[in-house]
Amino acid sequence: MRKKLVFFLLLLAAFFATPAFCSPAGFDVESIRGPRIKELYMVIHRDPDSQILALERGKLDVLGDITRPVDVKRLAGNDEIDLSVAQGFHIFFMGFNLRKEPWNSLALRKAVAHAIPRQQIVRDLFSGYSTPISAFLPPASPYFEPDVPSYPYDPDLARSILEEAGWKWDSTGRLVPPGSDRPLVSFRILGPTAQAAPTTMEIARRIADALGKIGLSVELEPLDFSVMIRRLDVHDFDLFVMAWSLSRDPDNLFAFFHSSMDVEGGYNIQGLHDPEVDEVTERLRWAPDKKTAEEAAAKAQRLLSEKLPWIPIYSRYMITAVRKDWKGLVSSEVTTTDNLWTLLSMEPVSGKMRPVFWALSDEPRSLNPLSSSSAYDWQVLGLIYDGLIAVDPYTLEDVPWLATDWKIETVESQGGPKTRLVFTLRKNVKWHDGRPFTAEDVRSTLLFLKENNIPRYYDSVRDIESVERPDDFTVMVTMGKTSYWYLHNIGGTPILPAHILELAEDWKSWQPMRTPHPERQGLTMLVGTGPFVFSEYRPGEYVKLTRNEGFWKLPEDLR
């Protein structure tokens, strides 16, 4: 194990000492033109062993989210493959259903936190490329707060906490709640199947074993990922394990833990309702400036570590493998090569164009941009739909995308100051069906999301007071309050075509990939402005995308 750890630390040191991971002087997102590839197959490989084998045999070109140390070591020794490593905006945790007993007991949650051997889990399963955490943001976040209450592994202390709170054990060692003579029933912990995510299910098994040592009977319930998400959406669970890939902003703490986000399909999966948490996450969500945001983010993390709606387990590095058949790859300290910028600029080293085969680790859930929350859906949808702004892969700064420019204004009103965002839109953008992209598309999207209270977008659009379009290429969004995060909330929202959106009568059950386009043969209702067009989905095999020949970043010589 020590040899593996030393190997991986040397690998990380090599990557982060490489000049390619510093922002290159000549890199300019505006200068990137593409996509150069014509066909993209997102190949479904749910089994990690089959993923590695397919990559080695040239059946896959890009494999992201590699988690097993044995795979990293194996691929690092392959002369036909390059690895990229980035500090992950990643957090893995175990969540409770706080809506019901016994998980609404803080003493029980604290005991559980002390019963889980985070250090050993990370040491045994990740060989040094993950770190145990107690905070509710990953160490890679610029808002990470290290000074929070922690819960080191101590089963004896866990039992003492329970005893002090009035818990006891029956003759068989099962835990009995205060005021009761009957032991707790057996509980289930939800997680993805071992075939799809073997490491995750091994962690779930170890957690179940650890909880058994303090008198809790916990059984594993492995589920297809889409089924698991549905169970979580409708709050049908006791415990669950999950990983989040987070954004650069800490206001996701509001989405995860504010009581208003406890709705079906909402991000407050565990159902936390706490006035103190609500107050500090509101202060974070509507922070008027960076200083206020930093202070609120730090306090929110400290408070959440006291309340324990989750048990944070670890945060890890992200690792991606790409075959050396390709050039034009983009990676940095904060992003591995499996990103949009790579897809726009990659091309074969040989010069002879061929399709790219990109690993998709599970089935997409529905490919409905309105209701889908699965990361696997958005690996696909994120290439079809665009937002108004994008993110520089080196600096994490905002860069123009569907909007060429924007202004942030504070306007006074009888109800107090408000934020107004004014976006200037690109004039050479078309939807996949050839219709021009205009301010009406932005207006219709934002108002549709707000009026329908769609959970995935609720926090981003909830404060919209009005959306105006002074002309076809200007959008003015007035928010009901002021917030440091409004630009990212609105600018990062994927924009849908108004002429398609008006046909989505029931956004929950809408199946755009299965509905033919009303005017353009060969297209479905999955119509975006993004670099790729949806072509075909074969369950269990692949999702096929083709180059958007009208994409605004595609140079004339490639059209």
Secondary structure, DSSP 4 states (H G I P E B T S, - for coil): -HHHHHHHHHHHHHHHTSGGGS--TT--GGG------SEEEEEE--SHHHHHHHHHTTS-SEE-----HHHHHHHHT-TTEEEEEEE--EEEEEEE-TTSTTTT-HHHHHHHHHHS-HHHHHHHHHTTSEEE--SSS-TTSTT----S----S-HHHHHHHHHHTT-EE-TTS-EE-TT-SS----EEEEEE-TTT-HHHHHHHHHHHHHHHTTT--EEEEEE-HHHHHHHHHTT--SEEEEEEE--S-TTHHHHHH-GGG-STT-S-TT----HHHHHHHHHHHT-SSHHHHHHHHHHHHHHHHHH-SEEEEEEEEEEEEEETTEE-----SS--SSSHHHHHH-EETTS----EEEEE-S--S---TTT---HHHHHHHTTT---SEEE-TTT--EEESSEEEEEEEEE--TT--EEEEEEEEPSS-B-TTSPBP-HHHHHHHHHHHHHTT-HHHHHHHTTEEEEEEEETTEEEEEESS--TTHHHHHHTSPP--HHHHTT-SSTTT--GGGSB-SSSTT-BS---SSSEEEEEEETTTEEEEEE-TT-TTS-GGG-
